[in-house]
Amino acid sequence: MTNMNLEKKKIIINEIHYWKNNKLLPDTYCNFLLALYTEGNHNEDDQLLSKTKKSGAKFLLLTLLALLLVITLLVIYFTELSFVLQMAIAVFLLLVSIVVTAYFDKFGKIFQVPLSITLIQFLICSITLIEKISYSNQIWIAATVLGNCILWITLGKFYRMVYLIISGTIGIMILFGIIIL
């Protein structure tokens, strides 16, 4: 076989891998085409390498999210920056966290961890902002916590995540327990 034919075959095989990885064709069709063009010598190591790269990227993004949460906590609670600058940094980090969560929602299977980290970041930012704006008025802070808990319950029902429903419900129960006492 000439080099030109080998190059064409390699291009076609790479294109079939692309179709398979991006779900442009069903896996059975892609497997058939790969078996056809590789003459039955389709190498499963390519798939394993692709999965390893994807899991490495997911781990890196999850580490980034955890780091964003830590940085948010550090910026809000342990810096002498002005409040406006603290909130600007915290909101920027929250937006990055939301984008990463949206990425996981669209492409990833481990969607719960990014969503949880983002919701915790949102809770911290919203309580900090309301504390400053309302001069630590307990009613506004309680309303903010209640709003966050309702958001958790709503997202839990929408995505069918029981732990979010439970967390939101426990949060509301604790909030009402504190108010009553």
C-alpha positions in Angstrom: 0.0 0.0 0.0 1.4 3.4 -0.9 2.1 6.2 1.7 -0.8 8.2 0.2 -3.3 5.5 0.8 -2.0 5.0 4.4 -2.3 8.7 5.1 -5.9 8.7 3.7 -6.8 5.7 5.8 -5.3 7.4 8.9 -7.3 10.5 8.3 -10.5 8.5 7.9 -9.8 6.5 11.0 -9.1 9.7 13.0 -12.4 11.2 11.6 -14.3 8.1 12.7 -12.7 8.4 16.2 -13.9 12.1 16.3 -17.4 11.1 15.3 -17.5 8.4 18.0 -16.0 10.6 20.8 -18.5 13.5 20.0 -21.5 11.1 19.5 -22.0 12.2 15.9 -22.7 8.6 15.0 -23.8 5.7 17.2 -21.0 3.6 18.6 -22.0 0.5 16.7 -21.6 2.3 13.4 -18.3 3.8 14.4 -17.0 0.4 15.6 -18.1 -1.2 12.3 -16.3 1.5 10.3 -13.2 1.3 12.4 -13.1 -2.5 12.0 -13.6 -2.0 8.2 -10.9 0.6 7.8 -8.4 -1.0 10.2 -9.1 -4.5 8.7 -10.1 -5.8 12.0 -7.0 -4.6 13.8 -8.7 -1.7 15.6 -6.5 -0.9 18.5 -8.4 -0.5 21.8 -5.4 1.4 23.2 -6.5 4.5 21.3 -9.8 4.4 23.2 -8.1 3.8 26.5 -5.7 6.7 25.9 -8.6 9.0 25.0 -10.5 8.0 28.2 -7.3 8.6 30.2 -6.9 12.1 28.7 -10.6 12.9 29.4 -10.4 11.7 33.0 -7.2 13.7 33.5 -9.0 16.8 32.2 -12.0 16.1 34.5 -9.7 15.7 37.5 -7.9 19.0 36.6 -11.2 20.9 36.4 -12.5 19.4 39.7 -9.2 20.5 41.3 -9.6 23.9 39.8 -13.1 24.2 41.3 -11.9 23.1 44.7 -9.2 25.7 44.4 -11.7 28.4 43.4 -13.7 27.6 46.5 -10.7 27.9 48.8 -9.6 31.2 47.1 -13.1 32.5 47.5 -13.0 31.8 51.2 -9.5 33.3 51.5 -10.5 36.5 49.7 -13.7 37.0 51.7 -12.6 36.1 55.2 -8.8 36.5 55.3 -7.8 39.5 53.3 -7.7 43.2 54.1 -9.0 44.2 50.6 -11.8 46.6 50.3 -15.3 45.0 50.3 -15.9 46.0 46.6 -12.7 44.3 45.5 -13.4 41.2 47.6 -16.8 40.9 46.1 -15.5 41.5 42.6 -13.0 38.7 43.0 -15.5 36.4 44.6 -18.1 37.0 41.9 -15.5 36.4 39.2 -14.5 33.2 40.8 -18.1 32.2 41.1 -18.7 32.9 37.4 -15.6 30.7 36.5 -17.1 28.0 38.7 -20.5 28.3 37.0 -18.8 28.0 33.6 -16.9 24.8 34.7 -20.1 23.4 36.1 -21.9 24.1 32.8 -19.1 22.3 31.0 -19.5 19.3 33.3 -23.3 19.4 32.8 -22.8 19.3 29.0 -19.9 17.0 28.6 -19.1 15.3 31.9 -20.6 12.5 33.9 -19.4 13.8 37.4 -21.8 16.7 37.5 -22.7 16.5 41.2 -19.3 17.7 42.6 -19.0 20.8 40.4 -22.6 21.8 41.2 -22.1 21.3 44.9 -18.9 23.4 44.9 -20.6 26.2 42.9 -23.7 26.2 45.2 -21.4 26.5 48.3 -19.6 29.4 46.6 -22.9 31.0 45.8 -24.1 30.6 49.4 -20.8 32.2 50.8 -20.9 35.1 48.3 -24.6 35.8 48.8 -24.4 35.8 52.6 -21.3 38.0 52.6 -23.0 40.5 50.2 -26.3 40.6 52.2 -24.4 40.9 55.5 -22.6 44.0 54.2 -25.6 45.6 52.5 -28.0 45.0 55.3 -25.5 45.8 58.1 -25.8 42.3 59.5 -29.6 42.4 59.7 -30.6 38.9 60.8 -33.8 38.9 58.9 -32.1 39.5 55.5 -29.4 36.9 56.3 -32.1 34.4 57.2 -34.0 35.2 54.0 -30.8 34.7 52.0 -30.1 31.3 53.6 -33.7 30.4 53.0 -33.4 31.4 49.3 -30.3 29.3 48.9 -32.0 26.3 50.5 -34.9 26.7 48.2 -32.5 26.9 45.2 -30.9 23.7 46.4 -34.2 21.9 46.7 -35.3 23.2 43.2 -32.1 22.1 41.6 -32.3 18.8 43.4 -35.7 18.1 42.0 -34.8 19.3 38.5 -31.6 17.1 38.3 -33.1 14.3 40.5 -30.3 14.7 43.1 -31.6 13.5 46.4 -28.6 14.9 48.4 -29.5 18.5 47.3 -33.1 18.1 48.3 -32.0 16.7 51.7 -29.4 19.4 52.2 -31.9 22.2 51.4 -34.5 20.6 53.6 -32.1 20.3 56.5 -30.9 23.8 56.0 -34.5 25.1 56.2 -35.1 23.0 59.3 -32.0 24.3 61.0 -32.8 27.9 60.0 -36.3 27.6 61.5 -34.9 25.9 64.6 -32.6 28.9 65.1 -35.4 31.4 64.5 -37.7 29.6 67.0 -35.1 29.4 69.7 
